[in-house]
Amino acid sequence: MKKIINPFENKFVVNFHHADFDGAISGSCCRAAFGENAVYKALGIPKVTSEVDLIKDDAEIILLTDISIETDALERFLPYINKDKLVIWDHHINEHSKEIFSNMPNNTISILDEDICGATITWLELMKYYPNNQKLQDLEEIVYFSDVYDMWRIDNKDFEYAVTLNDLLDYQIGYTPDQFRDRWFNKPNPFKLTKKEQKIIDTKKIRGNRNLIELEDNAILFEYKNIVVVMTESKSPTDYIKMLFMNSVLESEQVDMFIFKYPGTTQSSVRIPNGSSITDLNDWYEDFGCKGHKKAGGIPAKEYPKLQKVLETI
């Protein structure tokens, strides 16, 4: 059997991970593997490239989990990627990742896999190098819930609970992404929530009832190119409330796409329900500006004019 060479052995690792449920759990996995021989930081996507730029010459290894770099940085970052000084484990398919991975040599340890979430990629890869790491093994269940939630596996029996766990991420009353990462590293059992955590979930459900009413009051339905779209608006509805709203609408209407716009901005989130004729929301980028995973994504503020143009025609 060929011996697996651990590229992280005796190296100090800088782990930048996405600032969401999936990214934070990928960070938990990294912390389990690398311990004190690394630093960990949650980042929003727009900040990644500049943060990597700052340390690329000094860091031994930079590991990006559930997140990637922008294509305009590709040329200056490729020498670091080629030497596995910059490693990317991601699952987001977009114009940046397609360009980056099309230029990536086959012998790097970077991975782009759209079928599983970033935390799952991270856990599986680290288990190759640290097969006897008990802390890493203990994270398997929360990694599973991360995959169920982030990949929007709405047919999965555990989807609703996965959405509930995501409710703990809240800058005002819950955890920041960095705190979320450390919480699951320290106590990885997803079924043992504290009283404080249960109170966060209950509080968000109460808020959610108001959000649900707003979503119902603001909803419009329109047809475009043989698909049916429901668009609505509410202030910061949780994914659990979005799910309840979608299920309520789907009881009486066949809908292919839901668009949730946030007040005060043109940024929106997009969800594709079961039974939709749409197999990948990215196919509708030219029409609506939406991108992300096949079933869950968003419309960045700068892409909203595409949707606005459609709305003006209906």
Summary of the structure (lengths in Angstrom):
residues: 314
radius of gyration: 20.1
end to end distance: 62.9
largest distance: 63.0
contacts: 1020
relative contact order: 0.10
helix: 46%
strand: 17%
